[in-house]
């Protein structure tokens, strides 16, 4: 065999071996997450409310916790959070779009009407907060107790206004339960976020605000302008021990707002787990504990799977409320 034929035969054998065993080639490096691209946090309510404030603070801590990350807030208010949930479920599941989740609205709005989002297309990442709903008035208000409010509402049915963060939110459901428990009727004034509700009661445009205890901002003020009548939690909140519960005041009304994070359902498990673990590390930091105290956040962390596992039972409760006392005609 000539030297040229021998070289040609070797080349042919080498080519055949490469084709037969492609896995022997070096594997291509997978893209690293996060890789410097902005990670969008979609918020379903206007700036200034409890969800917005919490996620803006969390974004700063997560940026420091996840090297290469850059979190940005995108407020998409409207339809009780539906606008944001639609944007979240339709986003590419690559870890660069996450969003706030709020119950009861996330669960209750689909009970009252057809919605454009599907919970099967959204994955829970972590719950951070479980914040009692409260009725809040201006400090100049004549209402000192829930009994004062009930008495006036019975004297003037359908004339006292109460603002909420939107139809089907915890504030609205709390109002629905309260009306049923007391035989009263209020004017429901829905806004697109708690910040707007708070501004309205501060300006005395509404008589009562449906806000969460953590949204009032009274702990950081000397002589606060707002005064909670009572909270709808099962127990008094340790940061506001002087605020009674509705049950203590004689009204069996229980309602809270859970706030956390979600992502498109198809997000890779490793990214979802990395996000969840980053949140857990953040809230374990003393710096976050102090920040949460400043922001008046009732922290109640749950991993995503545990939070999602509780949702069917909550949905049943909201459906029972709807069947007995529909909150939207």
N, C-alpha and C positions, 0 to 999 in steps of 0.2 A: 504494500500500500504506500502510495506516495505521501510526502509530508503534507501537501495541500489537502489531500483527501482525509488524512488523519485529523487535521485541524477542523475541517468541515464537520466531520462526524462528532467531534467533541462539542462543537457549538450546538449542533442539533440535539444532542443528548441533554445539554445544559438547558436549552430552551424548553424541551419537553418536561424536564424535572420541575422547572419554575411554573409551568402551566398546571402540572399535576398537583403541586403542593403550594398553592397561593398563600396559605396561612403561615407559611414559613417566613413571609416577608414581615418586616417591622410594622407593628400596628400604628395607625395614624393617631396622633394625640387628640383626645376629646376636648372640646372647648370647656374652659373653666368657668364656673358660675360662682359669684358674680364677676364679670370681666370689664368693669368700668362703665358699662352702659347704665343709664338711669333705671332704677326700679320704681315703677309707678304704683302708688297706693291710691286706689279709687275710694273716695269717701262719698257716701250717699246723702250727705246733708251739707247745709251751708256752713261756711267758716264760723267758728266761735262756739259751736255746740260741744257737748261732751265727747262725742266720737271724734270730731275734728281735732280738738285740743289734745286728746289722748294719743292719736296717731301721729300728730306732728311731733310730740315729745318722743314717742317711741322711735320715730324715724331717725332722730339724732343719735339715739343710743344704738340702734341697729347698724347705722353707718359705721360707727366705731367698732362694733362687734364683728362685722363681716368685712374683712379686707377687700378692697376693690369695689365696694358697693357705694351707691349714691341714690338715696331714696328721695322721691319727690311726691308731693301731694297733689291729687287731681280731684277737686270737688265736683261731683256730678249730682246735685240735689234734684229731687223730684219724685213724685209718685210713691212716697213712703219708703224710699230706698230702691225702688224697682229700677230706675234709670241706671244706677251704679251696678246693680246685680247683673243686669243685661250686659253691660260693658265688661264686667268681670268674666262671665261665663263665655263670652265670645272672644276674649283675648287669647293670644297664642300662649299655650301652656309651657312656657320656657323659663318661668321664674322671674320674668321682668315685668309682670303685672300681677299685683295682689290687691286685696281690697278689704275694707271694713265690713263686718257682718254685725247686724243688730237684731236681737230678738226683743220683743215678740214680732216686730214687723216682718222680718225675714220669713217667719212661719205663718203669721196671721193674715198678711195681705192676700196670699193666694186663696184663703178661705172666703174672703168677701167678694173676690172678683177674679177673672182670668188675668194672668200675668204673663209677661214675655220671658221670664226666666224660669229655669228648671233646676231645683236643688240638686238633682242627680248630676248636673254639669258643674257643680261648685264643690270644692273640697275645703273643709274646715282645717285651719292651721293651729289656732290656739285661741282660747278664751282668756281675756285679761281681767274684765271687770264685771261685777254683778251689782248694779246700782239701783237702790230703791227709788221708785217713783214717788213724787211728793206734790202736794198742792202748796203753792207759794204765792204770797201776796206782797204788795208794797208795804213798807213799814208804816205808811200813813193809813193803811186800810183799816176799816172798822172791825174786820174779822180777826178775832184773837184766837179762836178755836174752830174746829170743824163744826161744833154745835152752833156757833154763831152763823156760819156759812149756810148750814142746813135750814136754820130758822128763817133766814132772809130769803133763801131760795123757795121756801114754801109760801112766804108772803108774796113773792114776786116771781112766779113760775115763768121760765123761759126768758128772763130778762138779765141774768147774770152771765157774763162772758168768761169762758175759760179757754185759754190757748194751749195747743199741743204742737208737737213736732210733725204732725201729719196724721191722716186717717190710718187706723190700724196699728199705730205705734203704742208703746206701753202707756204713754200719757192718755191717749184716747181710750184704750181699753180700761184703764183705771177709772176714768170718768164714767164710762159705761157701767162698770160694776158699782160705782158709788151712786149713780142715779137709781139703779135698780134696788140697791140696799136702802135708800132713803126716800124713794118715791118723789124725787125732785127732777127738775128739767133745767138744763143750762144751755146757753148758746155756745156751741162748739166752734172755735176759731182755729182751723188748722194752718200752720206755717210750714216752711220747708226746712226748718232746723231749730234746735233749741236756742241758739244764739238769737234768732229773731223773736222767739217767744219771750226770752229774757228781756230783750230791748222793749218789747211791747208792754210788759208789765211795769218796767222801770218808767216808761213814759206815760203810764196810767191809761193806755189805750185798751187794755183788757182788765177785768177785775181780778182774775186768778190765773196763774200760770201753772200748767202741768210740766214740771221739770224733775229731773233726777236730783237727789240730794247732792251728788257730786258736781252738778252743773250750776249751783247757786252762786258759788264764789264767796260765801259769807265768812269763811274761816280766815281768809287773808285780809279782811277789811276791819277797820275800826268803825263802829257804828254802821253796819251794813244796811243798805237800802231795801233789801229783800228779807222776808221772814217766812220760813216754812211753817205751815200749820201742823202737818203730820206727814210721816213717810209710810209707804205701803210695804215695807219689808216685814219679814217675820219677826225681826228683833230690831231694837234701836241700833243705829250705827254708832260705833265707838267714838268716831270723830265728832258726832253731834248727839251726845247723850241726853241733851235736853229736849230733843225733838221726839215726841211720842209717835207710836205707830197708829195706824188707823184702827187696828184691832183694840189697842188700849183705849181708844176714844169711843169704842162701842160699835165700830163699823167693820164688818168682816170683808175687807178688801185687801188683797195681796197682789202686788204687781211690781216687777223689777225690770230693768233693762240690762241685758248681757251685751257686752261689746268685745269683739275679737277680730281675728284675721281669717280670710279665706283666699283661695286661689282657684284658677280653672281646674276642673277635675283631672285633666290629663297631665298635670304637672308631674315630672318625674319624682318618684318616692324619695330619692336622695336629696333633691332640692327642698321638697316639703319638710322632710325631717330636719334638714339643716336650718331652715327658717324656724321651725318649732323649737329646736334646741337653742337657737340664738335668742328667741324671745324668753325662754326659761332662764337663760344665763343673765339676760338684762334685768329681769324682775327680781333676781336674787342679789343684785348689787345694792349696797347701801345708798349709792348715789340715786338709783331709781326709787328706792323706798322714800327718800327725801323728796324727790320730784313728785312722786305720786301723792305724798302728803300735801305738798304745795298746790297741786292741781285738784286735790280733794277727790281722788280716785279710789273707790272701794274695790281693792284688788281681790280677785278670785280666780287665779290661774287654773286652767284645765288644758291638757293636751288636746289636739284637734279631734282625735278619735273618741275620747271620752265626752267631749262637748257634743259632738254629733250624735253619739249614742243616746243622749238625754232628749234630743229634739223631738222624736216621735211622741213621747209622753207629754211634752209641752204642747205640741200641736193638738193633741186630743183635748187638752184643757181649753185651748183657745177656740176650738171648734164647739165645745160645749157652751162656752160663753156666747158664741155667735148664734147658736140654736136657741138659747134662752133670751138673750138680749142683743140682737144684731146692732153693731156699732155703726153701720152705714146702711141707709135706706136706698 
